[in-house]
Amino acid sequence: MKTYLLIWFSSEGASPSEVNKRLLSMGFRPMQGAYDYVYDWDSSVDLDDILGFGDKVQLSLRDTGTMFKIETINGSDA
């Protein structure tokens, strides 16, 4: 499974480099294309795992002025 992350920045919020630092510390990898970051799960996950991870992303990005979208799909579907 992979979780893809798309970030929208605000000119009133944290710098892109600060947001990047926070996301890298969570295990995200930057990527080019339709999404900005990807997180590779080590094992299979269920809906509760995905929602819990989304909560962690939200907490990590709190007070940065960013908005985000996550999409988790089976790695073979990517």
N, C-alpha and C positions, 0 to 999 in steps of 0.2 A: 504494500500500500504506500501511496505517496500523498502528501498534503501539499497543495499548491497555494501560494499566497500572493495576492495582489495588493499593493499599497497605494493609497492616495495621500499625498503630503499636503500640509497647510503652510502657507508662508508665515503664519503666526505660531507655528509649533516648533518642535525639535528639528535639528538639522538631519538631512538624509544620512550623514555619517553616524550620528548618534542612534538613529533607528536601526541602521545596519548592524551596529555593535550589539544592540539588544537582541536582534533576531539571530545573529551568529551564535550568541551565547546560549540560545535555545536549541541549536542544532540545525537551523535552516542553512541552506546553501543558496547563494545568489545565482540567478540564471537569466538568460536572455530569451525573449519571446513573449508569449501571451501572459506569462506570470513573472513576478519579480524574484520569488524565492520558492524553494522546494524543500520539504522535510521527508526523509526516507524513514519509514517505520521499520524497526528490526523484526517485528513479528506481526501476525494478523491482529487487527483491531476491530472493535465493535463500536456502535454508535456512542456509547457512554465514554469510551476512550477518546473519540474524536471531539465530542462536546467538551470534555475536560481539557483537552489540548487547546481548543478554541478559547476556553476561559483563561488559560495560561498566556496565550497570545494577547488577549485583551488586557490582562494585568500588566504584561510587559510593555505594552504600547500606551498604557494609561498616561495621560498628561503630555503626550507628544503631539497632539493635534492631528494625528493620522487617523484615517479610516482604512479598513481592510476587508478583504473577501478571502475566505478559504474554501478550497474544494479538495476533497479527499476521494481518490479513485484507486482502484486496483492497479498496481504497477504495470501489469501486462496490458492494461487499457490505455496507457499513456502514449 
